[in-house]
Amino acid sequence: MSKSFEIIKRVGISYDSPADAIKTAVMEAHTEQSVSWFEVIESRGRVTHEDKVEFQVTLNIGRKLNK
C-alpha cells in the first residue's frame, strides 16, 4: 500500500460564496479520482462587467497514490 500522495492545484469559481467555489473544485476533482484532502492556498475575487461578484479559490488537492 502506498503512503504517498500526489498534489494537484485547482481553482474553484462561484458567484455564490467562497465555500461554494471550494466545494465545486473538490467535487469535480473527486469525480476523476478519490480526493483524500484539500488545502485552501489563496482566496480572491473580482467584480464582473455585469456587476456580479465572482469568488475564486485556489486549492491544493491531495490524492493517495494507488500502488
N, C-alpha and C positions, 0 to 999 in steps of 0.2 A: 504494500500500500504506500502510495506517495505521500510525503509530508511537505510537498512543495505546492506553491500557488503561482498562477500567472496573474498579472495585473493588467487590466485594460482600462483605458480612460474613455469616459463618455460625457457628453454634455446634454443634460435634460432641459427642455424648454416648456414653459407653461404660461398661459395668460391668467391662470387662477391663483397660484401660490408657489413659493419655493418648494414646499413639501410635495406638491403635485409634480413639479419638474423632477424631483428626486425619484419619486415613485415610478414615473414614466420611464426614466432611463434604466432603473434597476429591473423593472419588469420586462422591458424589451430585451435587455441582456440575458435575463433568466430564461426567456423563450428559446434562446440559442443554445445555452448551456447553463447548468445549475450555478447560481451565484452563492458563494459562501459568506461573503461580507462586502461592505462598501464603506467608503470614506468620502465625505464632502470636503473638497480641497479648495473650492472657490465658489462664491455666490455673487452674482451681478445681475443687472437688468438694463432695460432700455425702454424708452417711450417710442412707439412706432409712429409712422406717418398718419395712422388712423387714430392717434391719441390713446392707444392701449398700452398698458404696462406689460412688458414681457419679462418674465423671470428666467434666468439662465443659471444653471448649477453644474459645475464640473465635478465629476466623481472619479475616484479610483475604485474599480470593482475587482474583487478577488475571486478567482475560480480555482478550485482544487484540481491539480493535475491528476489524471487517471493513469496510473502506472502500477 
